[in-house]
Amino acid sequence: MVVLAASITTTSGKPLLSRQFKDLSKDRVMELLSNFQNLVSTISSDHTFVEDRHVRYVYKPFDEFYIILITNRQSNIIQDLATLNLFSQTINSFVTNCDEYEIYDNAFEILSSFDEIICMGYKENLNSTQVSTFLSMESHTEKIQEIIERNKEMEATEERKRRAKEIARKEQDRKNGIISPEGLMGESGSHFASSNDPNVRNAYNSYYGHSQAAAKAQSVYTNKEYTSNYAQYDTYKSNLGKPTNTMRGGNQSASGNISSTTSASTRFVLDGSKAQYFQFEDVKPENKGILLSVNETINASFNRDGSIQSSELKGVFEVRVNDSELADLLIKLDDSVNVKDRTFQFKSHPNIDKNQFLNEKLISLKDKTKNFPHNDQSLGVLRWRKVGKADDTSLVPIELSTWVTPNSSGDSFDVTIEFEINQDLQGVKVENLGFIIPVPTRSATINEDNNDFNATILEINDEVGIVIKIGSPLESNQTGSVSLTVPGDMEDALFPIDACFTIKDCSISGINVDSVTKRDNTTETYTYDLIRNITTDEYNIM
């Protein structure tokens, strides 16, 4: 058989789509379709083909349209009808309402399916399932390349953040009169003035010893100023990396850090890590036999207007067993968990039966003769990761935005940070919410007129900046803000603003446990405890 063209027309003769598989001009195809309309109007509706002097039309009506194959007269009519039936099946997979607009909207897919079925006028040995598979074929190489590009973008973003923080720190040091080693080496006068080498100092003083009185006065002033700054830098450098002691009810003035009053019942770990300013000391939860943990970490970057630059979710499912009689367990995940969702990139431990996990949502050991470790240590059995698209809020528990307004004096800014719980999260409570503004100023103040959530300045630290703690937890669908006045003359020095928080009894991925049973007897269930937490790693406003 030789198929010259495949077309879709209306019953009134209006051509909608046509694909030519031989050397036919558009005018010739239009002429053939016009002849078909004249021929089909004079024959019985029971026929499925019609012929003229040169070609044969094999057609099939559906609703108000015709699917037409134009073949030569010597073509095998049986094969033509089978080909027409395959065309009809593929078109039905793209068109549901059978109107002209839907056919036009899916024209590219329909014509692509025509090309899969017919090659150079001859039918390929395919069925409708294979045609659908070929049309939806995805490139594994392209996916790998997209993942590599995303990783490069994330690495570049992290490097840009690091450099921006370094530039902001140097700028703040310059404003505070702290001279960096580069600055000391860059200015020969200050370098020599602050040098402890007696030969250098004697040569420096002897030069000004024969100068005029004004030059001598300048020499004394310069020598004192830079010697003082150099000593200040040495003090600052010696304090870097040391833990900051938090004093209850008082201020810490020895190193220039200010610590606000902290409740006696609150124990924060102040070791330079931003996240630990808002999270309590890690206490190992009690294990009554079987303890299951779902721990998820969120990374997200927001623009200042609230739009999302990037978002990423990482999660791990851990098992802790402290009794050998409970080690032969079988974990059944909840039916709502879609383990075949490729966007989450689920990856099971090598010792876990992967086929059983994907097909039955069961977590069990691959070697059925062995049991889970029962040394009361956490064992990660499942990991997952998902990268959100731009402006995708599905991975973002709290949406952030900022408003920065310069004061009339020109030496400070009014900064308002808005936060809102994602509407898709119902029944959650956000705890330990806080923000860090990378400006180590000593005169930042909270605007009490816009302080519905009891925000306080926990500390102003030279290493990280202004640490703000939100005192009240956030409930579902709540919106809040915190406003403060920050001294400064450059808006970009206020960013990036980092955020930290924790959410308990919740999972973005929806991972949940249905039951825990004995491996060899699934009717015998085990009692277990389940902990689900969401924390942050890099969650900021750029």
C-alpha positions as CSV (number, residue, x, y, z in Angstrom):
1,M,0.0,0.0,0.0
2,V,1.1,3.6,-0.6
3,V,-0.5,6.4,1.4
4,L,-0.3,9.7,-0.5
5,A,-1.8,11.9,2.3
6,A,-3.8,11.8,5.5
7,S,-6.4,14.5,6.2
8,I,-9.1,15.7,8.5
9,T,-12.1,17.6,7.0
10,T,-15.5,18.6,8.1
11,T,-18.6,16.9,6.7
12,S,-19.3,20.1,4.8
13,G,-15.9,19.8,3.0
14,K,-13.7,22.3,5.0
15,P,-10.1,20.9,5.3
16,L,-8.7,21.2,8.8
17,L,-5.4,19.2,8.8
18,S,-3.5,17.4,6.2
19,R,-0.1,15.6,6.0
20,Q,1.4,14.7,2.6
21,F,3.7,11.6,2.5
22,K,4.5,12.0,-1.2
23,D,5.5,14.9,-3.4
24,L,2.1,16.6,-3.6
25,S,1.5,20.4,-3.7
26,K,-1.0,22.1,-1.5
27,D,-3.2,22.9,-4.5
28,R,-3.2,19.3,-5.6
29,V,-4.3,18.1,-2.1
30,M,-7.0,20.7,-1.9
31,E,-8.3,19.6,-5.4
32,L,-8.3,15.9,-4.2
33,L,-10.2,16.8,-1.0
34,S,-12.7,18.8,-3.1
35,N,-13.3,15.8,-5.4
36,F,-13.8,13.6,-2.4
37,Q,-16.5,15.8,-1.1
38,N,-18.3,15.5,-4.5
39,L,-17.9,11.7,-4.6
40,V,-19.0,11.0,-1.0
41,S,-22.2,13.0,-1.4
42,T,-23.4,10.6,-4.1
43,I,-22.8,7.2,-2.4
44,S,-24.4,5.3,0.4
45,S,-23.2,5.9,3.9
46,D,-22.4,2.2,4.3
47,H,-19.3,2.5,2.2
48,T,-15.9,3.3,3.7
49,F,-14.0,4.1,0.5
50,V,-14.6,5.8,-2.8
51,E,-12.5,6.0,-6.0
52,D,-12.0,8.4,-8.9
53,R,-9.8,8.0,-12.0
54,H,-6.4,8.3,-10.2
55,V,-6.7,7.8,-6.4
56,R,-8.8,6.0,-3.8
57,Y,-10.2,7.7,-0.7
58,V,-10.5,5.5,2.4
59,Y,-12.4,7.4,5.1
60,K,-14.1,7.2,8.4
61,P,-16.7,9.6,9.8
62,F,-16.6,10.7,13.4
63,D,-19.1,13.3,14.7
64,E,-19.0,16.2,12.1
65,F,-15.6,15.2,10.6
66,Y,-14.0,12.8,8.2
67,I,-10.6,11.1,8.6
68,I,-9.4,10.5,5.1
69,L,-6.5,8.4,3.7
70,I,-5.7,9.2,0.0
71,T,-4.0,6.2,-1.6
72,N,-3.3,4.9,-5.1
73,R,-5.9,2.6,-6.7
74,Q,-3.6,-0.4,-6.5
75,S,-3.3,-0.2,-2.7
76,N,-4.5,-3.1,-0.5
77,I,-7.9,-2.1,0.8
78,I,-7.6,-4.4,3.9
79,Q,-4.3,-2.8,4.9
80,D,-5.8,0.7,4.2
81,L,-8.7,0.1,6.6
82,A,-6.4,-1.2,9.3
83,T,-4.2,1.9,8.9
84,L,-7.3,4.1,9.0
85,N,-8.4,2.5,12.2
86,L,-5.0,3.2,13.8
87,F,-5.3,6.9,12.7
88,S,-8.7,7.0,14.4
89,Q,-7.4,5.6,17.7
90,T,-4.5,8.1,17.9
91,I,-6.7,11.1,17.1
92,N,-9.2,10.0,19.8
93,S,-6.4,10.1,22.3
94,F,-5.8,13.8,21.7
95,V,-9.4,15.0,21.0
96,T,-12.2,14.5,23.5
97,N,-14.8,17.2,22.6
98,C,-14.5,16.8,18.8
99,D,-14.6,20.5,17.8
100,E,-12.5,22.5,15.4
101,Y,-10.7,24.5,18.1
102,E,-9.6,21.4,19.9
103,I,-8.2,19.9,16.7
104,Y,-6.3,23.1,16.0
105,D,-5.0,23.2,19.6
106,N,-3.7,19.6,19.2
107,A,-2.6,19.9,15.6
108,F,1.1,19.4,16.3
109,E,0.5,16.2,18.3
110,I,-1.9,14.8,15.7
111,L,0.5,15.5,12.8
112,S,3.4,14.0,14.8
113,S,1.3,10.8,15.3
114,F,0.7,10.7,11.5
115,D,4.5,10.8,10.9
116,E,5.0,7.9,13.4
117,I,2.4,5.7,11.6
118,I,3.4,6.5,8.0
119,C,7.0,6.8,6.7
120,M,7.6,7.7,3.1
121,G,4.1,6.6,2.2
122,Y,4.3,3.2,3.8
123,K,2.8,2.1,7.1
124,E,5.1,1.2,10.0
125,N,4.4,-2.0,12.0
126,L,3.0,-0.2,15.1
127,N,0.0,-0.2,17.4
128,S,-1.7,2.7,19.2
129,T,0.2,2.0,22.4
130,Q,3.6,2.2,20.7
131,V,2.6,5.4,18.9
132,S,1.7,7.0,22.3
133,T,5.0,5.8,23.8
134,F,7.1,7.2,20.9
135,L,5.3,10.6,21.1
136,S,5.9,10.9,24.8
137,M,9.5,9.6,24.7
138,E,11.8,11.5,27.1
139,S,15.5,11.8,26.8
140,H,17.5,10.4,29.7
141,T,20.5,12.4,28.6
142,E,18.5,15.6,28.6
143,K,17.3,14.9,32.1
144,I,20.8,14.2,33.4
145,Q,21.9,17.5,31.7
146,E,19.1,19.4,33.4
147,I,20.0,18.1,36.8
148,I,23.7,19.0,36.2
149,E,22.6,22.5,35.1
150,R,20.4,22.9,38.2
151,N,23.3,21.8,40.5
152,K,25.6,24.3,38.8
153,E,23.1,27.1,39.3
154,M,22.7,26.2,43.0
155,E,26.5,26.1,43.5
156,A,26.8,29.5,41.8
157,T,24.0,30.9,44.0
158,E,25.8,29.7,47.1
159,E,29.0,31.2,46.0
160,R,27.3,34.5,45.2
161,K,25.7,34.5,48.7
162,R,29.1,33.9,50.3
163,R,30.8,36.7,48.4
164,A,27.9,39.1,49.1
165,K,28.2,38.4,52.8
166,E,31.9,38.9,52.7
167,I,31.6,42.2,50.9
168,A,28.9,43.3,53.4
169,R,31.1,42.3,56.3
170,K,34.1,44.2,54.9
171,E,31.9,47.3,54.3
172,Q,30.6,47.2,57.8
173,D,34.2,46.8,59.2
174,R,35.2,49.8,57.2
175,K,32.3,51.8,58.7
176,N,33.2,50.7,62.2
177,G,36.8,51.7,61.7
178,I,38.2,48.2,61.7
179,I,41.0,47.9,59.2
180,S,41.4,44.6,57.4
181,P,44.8,43.0,56.6
182,E,44.3,44.0,53.0
183,G,43.7,47.6,54.0
184,L,46.8,47.6,56.2
185,M,49.0,46.3,53.4
186,G,47.4,48.6,50.8
187,E,48.3,51.8,52.7
188,S,52.0,52.2,53.1
189,G,51.6,54.9,55.7
190,S,49.3,52.9,58.0
191,H,51.4,49.8,57.5
192,F,54.6,51.6,58.7
193,A,52.8,53.5,61.4
194,S,51.4,50.3,63.0
195,S,54.5,48.2,62.5
196,N,56.3,46.9,65.7
197,D,59.7,46.8,64.0
198,P,61.9,49.4,65.8
199,N,64.0,50.0,62.7
200,V,61.0,50.8,60.6
201,R,59.5,53.0,63.3
202,N,62.8,54.9,63.8
203,A,63.1,55.5,60.1
204,Y,59.5,56.7,60.0
205,N,60.0,59.1,62.9
206,S,63.3,60.4,61.6
207,Y,61.7,61.4,58.3
208,Y,59.1,63.6,60.1
209,G,61.7,64.8,62.7
210,H,63.1,67.3,60.3
211,S,59.7,68.4,58.9
212,Q,57.6,71.4,59.6
213,A,55.3,71.6,62.7
214,A,52.2,70.8,60.7
215,A,53.7,67.6,59.3
216,K,54.9,66.5,62.7
217,A,51.3,67.0,64.1
218,Q,49.9,64.9,61.2
219,S,52.5,62.2,61.9
220,V,51.5,61.9,65.6
221,Y,47.8,61.8,64.7
222,T,48.3,59.2,62.0
223,N,50.4,57.1,64.2
224,K,47.9,57.0,67.1
225,E,44.9,56.5,64.8
226,Y,46.2,53.5,62.9
227,T,47.9,51.9,65.9
228,S,44.5,52.1,67.7
229,N,42.7,50.6,64.6
230,Y,45.2,47.8,64.3
231,A,44.8,46.9,67.9
232,Q,41.0,46.9,67.5
233,Y,41.4,44.6,64.5
234,D,43.6,42.2,66.5
235,T,40.9,42.1,69.2
236,Y,38.2,41.5,66.6
237,K,40.2,38.8,64.8
238,S,40.9,37.0,68.1
239,N,37.2,36.8,68.9
240,L,36.2,35.4,65.5
241,G,35.1,31.8,65.7
242,K,34.7,31.8,69.5
243,P,31.3,30.9,71.1
244,T,29.4,33.9,72.2
245,N,28.2,33.6,75.8
246,T,24.6,34.6,76.4
247,M,24.1,36.4,79.7
248,R,20.6,36.4,81.3
249,G,19.3,39.9,82.0
250,G,22.5,41.7,81.0
251,N,24.8,42.9,78.2
252,Q,28.1,41.5,77.0
253,S,30.5,44.4,76.4
254,A,33.9,42.7,76.5
255,S,33.9,41.8,72.8
256,G,31.5,44.5,71.6
257,N,28.5,42.1,71.3
258,I,25.1,43.0,72.7
259,S,22.9,40.3,74.1
260,S,19.3,41.0,74.9
261,T,17.5,39.5,78.0
262,T,16.9,35.8,77.5
263,S,14.4,33.7,79.5
264,A,15.9,31.3,82.0
265,S,13.9,28.4,80.5
266,T,15.3,29.0,77.0
267,R,18.5,27.3,76.1
268,F,20.0,28.4,72.8
269,V,23.3,27.1,71.4
270,L,25.2,30.2,70.2
271,D,28.2,28.8,68.4
272,G,28.1,30.8,65.1
273,S,25.6,28.5,63.3
274,K,22.6,30.6,62.3
275,A,20.0,27.8,62.5
276,Q,21.0,27.0,66.1
277,Y,20.0,30.5,67.3
278,F,16.4,29.4,67.0
279,Q,16.4,25.7,67.7
280,F,16.7,24.1,71.1
281,E,19.4,21.7,71.9
282,D,19.1,18.4,70.1
283,V,17.7,15.9,72.6
284,K,17.6,12.2,71.5
285,P,13.9,11.2,71.6
286,E,12.9,8.3,73.8
287,N,12.5,5.0,72.0
288,K,9.9,2.7,73.4
289,G,10.8,-0.1,71.0
290,I,10.3,1.1,67.4
291,L,10.8,4.7,66.6
292,L,10.3,6.0,63.0
293,S,11.4,9.4,62.0
294,V,10.6,11.5,58.9
295,N,13.0,14.5,58.8
296,E,12.7,17.0,55.9
297,T,14.9,20.0,55.2
298,I,13.8,23.0,53.1
299,N,16.1,25.2,51.1
300,A,14.5,28.3,49.5
301,S,15.5,31.7,48.2
302,F,13.0,34.6,47.8
303,N,13.2,37.8,45.9
304,R,12.5,40.9,48.0
305,D,9.1,41.3,46.5
306,G,8.1,37.7,47.6
307,S,8.6,35.8,44.4
308,I,10.5,32.5,44.7
309,Q,13.9,32.2,43.1
310,S,14.5,28.5,44.0
311,S,13.3,25.8,46.3
312,E,14.5,22.4,47.3
313,L,13.2,19.6,49.6
314,K,15.5,16.9,51.1
315,G,14.1,14.2,53.3
316,V,15.2,11.0,55.1
317,F,13.2,8.2,56.6
318,E,14.9,6.6,59.7
319,V,14.3,3.5,61.8
320,R,15.4,3.0,65.4
321,V,14.9,-0.4,67.1
322,N,16.1,-1.2,70.6
323,D,14.6,-4.7,71.0
324,S,15.8,-7.8,69.2
325,E,12.3,-9.3,69.3
326,L,11.0,-6.3,67.2
327,A,13.8,-6.3,64.6
328,D,11.9,-8.5,62.1
329,L,9.6,-5.7,61.2
330,L,7.8,-4.8,58.0
331,I,6.8,-1.1,57.5
332,K,3.8,-0.3,55.3
333,L,3.6,3.2,54.1
334,D,0.2,5.0,53.8
335,D,-1.8,4.5,50.7
336,S,-1.7,8.2,49.9
337,V,2.1,8.1,49.4
338,N,3.0,8.0,45.7
339,V,6.4,6.2,45.7
340,K,6.5,6.3,41.9
341,D,6.4,10.1,41.7
342,R,9.6,10.8,39.9
343,T,9.7,14.5,40.9
344,F,10.6,13.3,44.5
345,Q,13.5,11.1,43.3
346,F,13.0,8.5,46.0
347,K,16.1,6.4,46.7
348,S,16.0,3.4,49.0
349,H,18.9,2.0,51.0
350,P,20.8,-0.8,49.1
351,N,19.8,-3.3,51.8
352,I,16.1,-2.5,51.3
353,D,14.0,-4.4,48.8
354,K,13.5,-1.8,46.1
355,N,10.9,-3.7,44.1
356,Q,8.7,-4.3,47.1
357,F,9.0,-0.6,48.0
358,L,7.9,0.5,44.5
359,N,5.2,-2.0,44.0
360,E,3.7,-2.5,47.4
361,K,4.9,0.6,49.4
362,L,6.7,-1.7,51.9
363,I,10.0,-1.1,53.6
364,S,11.7,-4.4,54.3
365,L,15.2,-5.9,54.1
366,K,16.2,-7.5,50.8
367,D,17.8,-10.4,52.7
368,K,14.8,-12.1,54.4
369,T,17.1,-14.1,56.7
370,K,18.3,-10.9,58.4
371,N,16.7,-8.4,60.8
372,F,17.0,-4.7,61.3
373,P,19.8,-3.5,63.7
374,H,18.5,-3.3,67.2
375,N,21.2,-1.2,68.8
376,D,18.9,1.9,69.3
377,Q,20.7,3.8,66.5
378,S,19.0,5.6,63.7
379,L,19.2,3.8,60.3
380,G,18.3,5.8,57.2
381,V,16.3,3.5,54.9
382,L,14.8,6.0,52.4
383,R,15.9,9.4,51.0
384,W,14.1,11.7,48.6
385,R,14.8,15.1,47.0
386,K,12.7,17.5,45.0
387,V,13.6,20.7,43.3
388,G,10.8,23.2,42.8
389,K,10.3,25.3,39.7
390,A,10.4,29.1,39.7
391,D,7.4,30.6,41.7
392,D,6.4,27.1,42.8
393,T,5.0,27.3,46.4
394,S,4.5,23.6,46.9
395,L,7.8,23.2,48.7
396,V,7.7,26.5,50.7
397,P,6.0,26.3,54.1
398,I,6.4,30.0,54.8
399,E,6.3,32.7,52.1
400,L,8.5,35.7,52.8
401,S,8.8,39.3,51.4
402,T,10.3,42.6,52.6
403,W,9.7,46.3,52.5
404,V,12.7,48.6,52.9
405,T,12.1,52.3,53.3
406,P,14.9,54.9,53.9
407,N,14.3,57.3,56.8
408,S,14.2,61.0,56.3
409,S,17.5,61.4,58.1
410,G,19.2,59.2,55.4
411,D,21.3,57.2,57.9
412,S,18.9,54.3,58.6
413,F,16.2,52.1,57.1
414,D,12.8,50.9,58.2
415,V,12.7,47.2,57.4
416,T,9.5,45.2,57.4
417,I,9.6,41.4,57.0
418,E,6.3,39.8,56.1
419,F,5.7,36.1,56.6
420,E,2.7,33.9,55.7
421,I,2.1,30.2,56.1
422,N,1.4,28.3,52.9
423,Q,-2.3,27.8,52.5
424,D,-1.8,24.2,51.4
425,L,-0.5,23.3,54.9
426,Q,-3.5,22.8,57.2
427,G,-3.3,22.1,60.9
428,V,0.4,22.9,61.3
429,K,2.2,25.1,63.9
430,V,5.4,26.9,63.0
431,E,7.8,27.2,65.9
432,N,11.2,28.8,66.6
433,L,10.7,31.3,63.8
434,G,13.5,33.9,63.5
435,F,15.4,36.1,61.2
436,I,19.0,37.2,60.8
437,I,19.9,40.5,59.2
438,P,23.7,40.6,58.4
439,V,24.3,44.1,59.8
440,P,26.3,44.1,63.2
441,T,25.0,47.5,64.3
442,R,24.3,48.2,68.0
443,S,21.3,50.5,67.6
444,A,18.6,48.4,65.8
445,T,15.2,48.7,67.4
446,I,11.9,46.8,67.0
447,N,8.8,48.8,66.0
448,E,6.3,47.8,68.7
449,D,3.4,49.2,66.7
450,N,3.7,46.3,64.3
451,N,4.7,43.5,66.6
452,D,1.7,41.1,66.9
453,F,3.9,38.0,67.4
454,N,6.2,39.2,70.2
455,A,9.3,39.7,68.1
456,T,12.5,40.5,70.1
457,I,16.1,41.2,69.2
458,L,17.7,38.1,70.7
459,E,21.3,39.3,70.0
460,I,23.4,41.5,67.8
461,N,26.5,39.5,66.9
462,D,29.6,40.6,65.0
463,E,29.7,37.3,63.1
464,V,26.1,37.0,61.9
465,G,24.4,40.4,62.6
466,I,20.9,41.1,64.1
467,V,19.2,38.0,65.4
468,I,15.4,38.4,65.7
469,K,13.3,35.9,67.5
470,I,9.5,35.5,66.9
471,G,8.0,34.7,70.3
472,S,4.6,33.4,69.3
473,P,4.1,30.3,67.1
474,L,2.2,30.6,63.8
475,E,-0.9,28.7,63.2
476,S,-2.4,27.6,59.8
477,N,-3.3,30.4,57.3
478,Q,-1.8,33.1,59.6
479,T,0.0,36.1,58.2
480,G,2.3,38.3,60.2
481,S,5.2,40.8,60.0
482,V,8.0,42.3,62.1
483,S,9.3,45.9,61.6
484,L,12.5,47.4,62.8
485,T,14.8,50.3,62.3
486,V,18.3,49.5,61.2
487,P,21.1,52.1,60.8
488,G,22.9,52.1,57.5
489,D,23.4,54.0,54.2
490,M,23.1,51.1,51.7
491,E,20.1,48.9,51.2
492,D,22.0,46.0,49.7
493,A,24.0,45.6,53.0
494,L,20.8,44.4,54.7
495,F,20.6,41.3,52.5
496,P,20.5,38.3,52.4
497,I,18.1,38.0,55.3
498,D,18.2,34.5,56.7
499,A,15.1,32.7,58.2
500,C,14.9,29.6,60.4
501,F,11.9,27.7,61.7
502,T,10.7,24.2,62.7
503,I,7.4,22.4,61.9
504,K,6.4,19.3,63.8
505,D,4.0,16.5,62.9
506,C,4.1,17.4,59.2
507,S,5.7,16.3,55.9
508,I,5.9,18.2,52.7
509,S,6.2,15.0,50.7
510,G,3.3,13.4,52.5
511,I,5.3,10.5,53.8
512,N,3.3,8.7,56.5
513,V,3.2,5.2,58.0
514,D,0.1,2.9,57.8
515,S,1.3,0.0,60.0
516,V,4.3,-1.9,61.2
517,T,3.9,-5.7,61.3
518,K,5.9,-8.8,61.7
519,R,7.7,-9.8,58.5
520,D,6.6,-13.4,58.5
521,N,3.1,-12.8,59.9
522,T,1.6,-9.6,58.7
523,T,-1.5,-10.0,60.9
524,E,0.7,-9.4,64.0
525,T,1.2,-5.7,64.4
526,Y,3.9,-3.9,66.4
527,T,3.4,-0.7,68.4
528,Y,5.6,2.2,67.1
529,D,6.1,5.9,67.5
530,L,6.4,8.3,64.5
531,I,8.1,11.6,64.5
532,R,7.8,14.0,61.6
533,N,9.8,17.3,61.5
534,I,10.5,20.0,58.9
535,T,13.5,22.3,59.4
536,T,15.4,24.8,57.3
537,D,19.0,24.9,56.0
538,E,19.3,27.9,53.6
539,Y,16.0,29.8,53.7
540,N,16.5,33.5,52.9
541,I,15.5,36.7,51.1
542,M,18.1,37.8,48.6
